Structures are given as C-alpha cells and as structure tokens.
Amino acid sequence: MLAAAIVTLSHEPQHSKGIAEEFVAECSAIQLANTTAIRLGASAAYAASLVHTYWRHYREELPSYRSADCRKGANLDLRRADSIWP
C-alpha cells in the first residue's frame, strides 16, 4: 500500500532524530506523511487521501506502533498545521 510506504519514509528518519519508541516515531511519521507525499510530487488532495487511508488501518498496527495519545490534542500531537487527523 502506497500510504504505508509514505509513512515509512516519514517514520525511519524519526529514529535518526533520537526517537527510540516505535509508537512515538509512528505517530510523528503519520503527521509528517502529508508533507512527505507532497515533497515527493503528490498533489495536496492525493497526499491527504494517503494519510486518511493510513489512519483507517492504524488500529491494525502492532501494539508497539500504536498509542492512545496519537490523536489531535493529545501528547503525541506535533501541532502541525498540515497534519491530517482522522
């Protein structure tokens, strides 16, 4: 799934920034995926649709990649204006 690939491209650099916990890296990556997709050439609408697609499957992630705090206004919210939340 292309949506997962975009999130993965956003996820792995989080570890190089020093984020060790998978759920933190994943939540950050999902919030950054919109920008990642646009930088790779996707239109804003298509980028948003990829992020929405990924959110629909977030609950299926391994427990170590999920967090109840990965939601708008919670502890893992990066508070980015371009974040796409479900």
C-alpha positions in Angstrom: 0.0 0.0 0.0 1.4 3.4 -1.1 0.1 5.0 2.1 2.2 2.7 4.2 5.3 3.4 2.1 4.9 7.2 2.6 4.5 6.8 6.4 7.6 4.5 6.4 9.6 7.2 4.6 8.5 9.6 7.3 8.9 7.1 10.2 12.6 6.0 9.8 14.1 9.4 10.0 12.4 9.9 13.4 14.8 7.2 14.8 17.8 9.2 13.4 16.5 12.2 15.4 16.8 10.1 18.5 13.2 8.8 18.9 13.6 5.2 20.0 10.0 4.3 20.8 8.2 2.9 17.8 4.8 4.4 18.8 6.3 7.9 19.0 8.1 7.6 15.7 5.0 6.2 14.0 2.7 8.9 15.3 5.1 11.6 14.3 5.5 9.9 10.9 1.8 9.9 10.2 1.6 13.6 11.0 4.6 14.3 8.7 3.3 12.0 5.9 1.2 14.6 4.2 4.3 16.9 3.7 6.4 13.9 2.7 4.0 12.9 0.0 3.8 16.5 -1.3 7.5 16.8 -1.4 7.6 13.6 -3.5 5.3 15.1 -6.0 1.8 14.2 -4.9 -0.9 16.8 -5.1 -2.3 18.1 -1.8 -5.5 16.2 -2.2 -3.8 12.9 -3.0 -1.4 13.3 -0.1 -4.3 13.9 2.2 -6.1 10.8 0.9 -3.0 8.7 1.5 -2.8 9.9 5.1 -6.6 9.2 5.6 -6.1 5.7 4.1 -3.3 5.1 6.6 -5.3 6.3 9.5 -8.1 3.8 8.6 -5.6 1.0 9.3 -3.8 2.5 12.3 -5.6 0.2 14.7 -4.3 -2.8 12.9 -0.7 -1.8 13.6 1.4 -3.8 16.1 0.8 -2.7 19.6 4.3 -1.3 19.9 3.5 1.1 17.0 0.2 2.4 18.4 -0.7 4.8 21.1 -4.0 6.2 22.5 -2.0 9.5 22.7 -1.7 9.6 18.9 -4.6 11.9 18.3 -5.3 15.6 17.8 -4.6 17.5 21.0 -3.0 14.6 22.8 0.6 14.2 24.0 1.9 13.0 20.6 0.3 15.7 18.6 3.0 17.7 16.9 0.5 20.5 16.5 1.5 21.0 12.8 -1.0 23.0 10.7 -0.5 20.4 7.9 -1.2 17.3 10.0 -4.1 15.2 8.8 -6.1 13.7 11.6 -8.9 11.2 11.3 
